[in-house]
Amino acid sequence: MQEPCLSCGRNTAAGSRLFSGRKRGRDTKAETDGFLCYACQPGSAATGPEQSIPLSGRYVVIDIRILGPG
């Protein structure tokens, strides 16, 4: 099953070499959700439980991290 990067279209599905570096993303113009490969996530090192980093004004990375206790 193909899961293309929203930005570049490369496959990010399980088993692909881009799978481990992908992050959930949103295309703000088409208002669709999907994945962004690591190459299309510049600035994704922001902190916080929910990251929302604009990419070229069109794509947004949404990375929800679940923090354990303590």
Secondary structure, DSSP 8 states (H G I E B T S, - for coil): ---BBTTT--B-STTSTTGGG-EEEEETTTTEEEEE-GGG-TTTT--SSEEEEEETTTEEEEEE------
